[in-house]
């Protein structure tokens, strides 16, 4: 991951967390639904950790949360 993109990944992580909360889903439930570990989901959402999810993972998350993919990837400059 490029250092210059860290803020983008943080924003994506925050969106994942916010939409997961809105869906009343725990990290454990999301992890199970997308076939990842709870630690992986925790790292995606953590403000101090920049995790680079694959496009496949983002699509899985958008489907589980029943939201359009672009809602996770809208970046504010």
Secondary structure by P-SEA (a helix, b strand, c coil): ccccaaaaaaaaaaaaaaaaaaacccaaaaaaaacccaaaaaaaacccbbbbbcaaaaaaaaaaacccccccccccc
